[in-house]
Amino acid sequence: MSLALKQQAPELMTPLSAPPELTVGEIHRLSPAQIRETVSSMVAQGKMPLAIAICEAALALNPTSEDLLVISCLLAEVLQDWTRAEELLIQLVEAQSPNTTAQTWLHLARVARCQNKLDDAWVVLDFAASRFPEDQMIREELDSVNALIQPAVQTHMH
């Protein structure tokens, strides 16, 4: 899965960027977008414990921020913490509602699939396909989940 967690070159850092030595106690002075950039950079540098701590502290301060929910979810996915990723994605769906993006639905379905919750993944993808009928990634993921569910259904019928 392609995640937008890539280290930025120092010459590309914007004035919005947070200093790389940011501590958990300093997050209150940064915007959610700055925190997202900083956490992304920390992940690229392998500073996972600090990235996790900053995400958790930032979410405690601003639990409905889409920027913070997105980066926290991506971090949970990188760590393969599917339960946490699912919780965060559900919060993101609520924050984005009624304009939840195709990408959010796709991530929620994939996280369900990673937990072997194929029925949940199918429901999410079926709904997403009705909202975004032209989205090729959603169609492909739905086809893939259907292929996994169909043999299970046929096995129960015999």
C-alpha positions as CSV (number, residue, x, y, z in Angstrom):
1,M,0.0,0.0,0.0
2,S,1.3,3.4,-0.9
3,L,1.4,5.6,2.2
4,A,2.2,9.3,2.1
5,L,4.9,8.9,4.8
6,K,8.0,10.0,3.0
7,Q,10.9,12.1,4.4
8,Q,11.1,15.6,2.9
9,A,14.5,16.9,1.9
10,P,15.5,19.9,4.1
11,E,15.5,22.2,1.2
12,L,11.8,21.4,0.6
13,M,10.7,22.2,4.1
14,T,8.1,24.9,4.2
15,P,7.7,27.7,6.8
16,L,4.8,25.6,8.2
17,S,7.1,22.7,9.0
18,A,7.8,22.0,12.6
19,P,11.3,21.6,13.9
20,P,12.6,18.1,13.8
21,E,13.4,18.1,17.5
22,L,9.8,18.6,18.4
23,T,8.8,17.1,21.8
24,V,5.3,15.9,23.0
25,G,5.1,18.9,25.3
26,E,5.4,21.4,22.4
27,I,2.7,20.1,20.2
28,H,0.1,22.6,21.4
29,R,1.9,25.3,19.5
30,L,1.6,23.6,16.1
31,S,-1.2,23.3,13.6
32,P,-2.5,19.8,12.8
33,A,-0.9,20.1,9.3
34,Q,2.5,20.9,10.9
35,I,2.1,17.9,13.2
36,R,1.2,15.7,10.3
37,E,4.4,16.8,8.4
38,T,6.5,16.3,11.5
39,V,5.2,12.8,12.3
40,S,5.7,11.8,8.6
41,S,9.3,13.0,8.9
42,M,9.8,11.1,12.1
43,V,8.5,7.9,10.6
44,A,10.9,8.3,7.7
45,Q,13.7,8.7,10.2
46,G,12.6,5.6,12.1
47,K,11.5,7.5,15.2
48,M,8.4,5.5,15.7
49,P,7.9,5.8,19.5
50,L,8.1,9.6,19.3
51,A,5.8,9.7,16.3
52,I,3.3,7.6,18.2
53,A,3.5,9.7,21.3
54,I,3.1,12.9,19.3
55,C,0.1,11.5,17.4
56,E,-1.6,10.4,20.6
57,A,-1.0,13.7,22.4
58,A,-2.1,15.8,19.4
59,L,-5.3,13.7,19.0
60,A,-6.1,14.2,22.7
61,L,-5.9,18.0,22.1
62,N,-7.8,17.9,18.8
63,P,-9.7,14.6,18.4
64,T,-11.7,15.6,15.3
65,S,-8.8,17.0,13.2
66,E,-8.8,15.2,9.8
67,D,-5.0,15.9,9.5
68,L,-4.3,14.2,12.8
69,L,-6.7,11.3,12.2
70,V,-5.2,10.6,8.8
71,I,-1.6,10.6,10.0
72,S,-2.5,8.6,13.1
73,C,-4.3,6.1,11.0
74,L,-1.4,5.8,8.5
75,L,1.0,5.3,11.4
76,A,-1.3,2.5,12.9
77,E,-1.3,0.9,9.5
78,V,2.5,1.0,9.1
79,L,2.7,-0.6,12.6
80,Q,0.0,-3.1,11.5
81,D,-2.1,-2.2,14.5
82,W,-5.3,-3.0,12.7
83,T,-7.6,-2.5,15.7
84,R,-6.2,1.0,16.3
85,A,-6.3,1.8,12.6
86,E,-10.0,0.7,12.4
87,E,-10.9,2.9,15.4
88,L,-9.2,5.9,13.9
89,L,-10.7,5.3,10.5
90,I,-14.2,5.2,12.0
91,Q,-13.5,8.5,13.7
92,L,-12.3,9.9,10.4
93,V,-15.5,8.7,8.7
94,E,-17.4,10.6,11.3
95,A,-15.2,13.7,11.0
96,Q,-15.6,13.7,7.2
97,S,-19.3,12.8,7.1
98,P,-21.3,13.3,4.9
99,N,-18.3,13.8,2.6
100,T,-16.2,10.8,3.5
101,T,-13.6,10.3,0.7
102,A,-13.2,7.3,-1.4
103,Q,-9.7,6.9,0.0
104,T,-11.0,6.8,3.6
105,W,-13.5,4.0,2.6
106,L,-10.8,2.1,0.8
107,H,-8.5,2.2,3.9
108,L,-11.3,1.2,6.2
109,A,-12.1,-1.8,3.9
110,R,-8.4,-2.8,3.7
111,V,-8.0,-2.6,7.5
112,A,-11.1,-4.8,7.9
113,R,-9.6,-7.2,5.4
114,C,-6.3,-7.3,7.3
115,Q,-8.3,-8.4,10.3
116,N,-10.0,-11.1,8.2
117,K,-13.3,-9.3,8.6
118,L,-14.3,-10.0,5.0
119,D,-18.0,-9.4,5.5
120,D,-17.2,-5.9,7.0
121,A,-14.8,-5.2,4.2
122,W,-17.5,-6.1,1.6
123,V,-20.1,-3.9,3.3
124,V,-17.8,-0.9,3.3
125,L,-16.7,-1.5,-0.3
126,D,-20.2,-2.1,-1.6
127,F,-21.3,1.2,0.0
128,A,-18.2,3.0,-1.3
129,A,-18.8,1.7,-4.8
130,S,-22.3,3.1,-4.7
131,R,-20.9,6.5,-3.7
132,F,-17.9,6.4,-6.0
133,P,-19.0,4.2,-9.0
134,E,-16.1,5.5,-11.2
135,D,-13.3,4.7,-8.6
136,Q,-11.3,1.9,-10.1
137,M,-9.4,1.1,-6.8
138,I,-12.7,0.5,-4.9
139,R,-14.0,-1.7,-7.8
140,E,-10.8,-3.7,-7.8
141,E,-10.9,-4.1,-4.0
142,L,-14.5,-5.1,-4.1
143,D,-13.8,-7.7,-6.8
144,S,-11.0,-9.1,-4.7
145,V,-13.1,-9.4,-1.6
146,N,-15.9,-11.0,-3.6
147,A,-13.4,-13.6,-4.9
148,L,-12.4,-14.4,-1.3
149,I,-16.0,-14.6,0.0
150,Q,-17.4,-16.7,-2.9
151,P,-15.4,-19.9,-2.2
152,A,-16.4,-19.6,1.5
153,V,-20.1,-19.3,0.5
154,Q,-19.9,-22.3,-1.8
155,T,-18.1,-24.4,0.8
156,H,-21.0,-23.8,3.3
157,M,-23.6,-24.8,0.7
158,H,-22.1,-28.3,0.2
